[in-house]
């Protein structure tokens, strides 16, 4: 131990001497520069074992240092999160790379709710959908809801009515009389007379479209047998005002945007399918039911409603009617001789406008 202690002492002195020589001696300076600081440290550690050897016997040192492998649960979680985020970004990027025509061709095959969800993905998709809402909406309605579109036509805008008849429609006296004869419903916001034609047909089509959205709102209650909230006569709770206002906003959007019109029809198709399922289970209800298979319901189109079924003669004037409402499909009747539905039986906008003009000159 004493010899070893003396050896380490000599080695340290030797190293100190080498470093001090490196400052003045040119050969030693090159030696230090070529090997670098790491080498010097290794020499210090190795010196005691080779203290007795001359510098000529020493083997060249190899740099075996390796990068440390970092492993922690936190790092792994971060890596997984990053990988997930990257995968999502790659998916979006690949969709973005598709040509616009191909994206639009795909969107035409989707239900409107999926197209609107796609629209919310990013700014480019929003602009793409908005710019093509008209053609997309028309294509989707043609493929999926051609029958429902005939049952629920859009009311006409006042701007599209003959300018000579417009003042007659918004006439204060006429509006007052209309208000007396047609009391506002709890579940439907009255149409804006300065935006829409308020002939009887257009009021009815407005009411029908608002009704589809209100009926859709209560499907979970009806499926689970939860009673619908009752509103005492004369009261207007805020939740109901908000609901009918929201429905009116959607129908107003549908007037000018066929994609929102298609979405409204999609909502009613879903409500109708759920109502048919409910009533099929209700053995106590012996009325004539709508014929629908689960395969037909899964298609997401209204084709199965071409089959003969019950008529929708009465407008559901109160939410109480929803309990027994199965398939509300107005504006058509079943022609037995031809074994098919005839559409457009109760919407007569032009004829109603003529009536408004005739009554005005009396
Ligand atoms: Zn009208």
Boltz pocket constraint, residues with backbone or C-beta under 6 A from the ligand:
constraints:
  - pocket:
      binder: B
      contacts: [[A, 156], [A, 197], [A, 198], [A, 199], [A, 200], [A, 201], [A, 202], [A, 203], [A, 349], [A, 350], [A, 352]]
      max_distance: 6.0
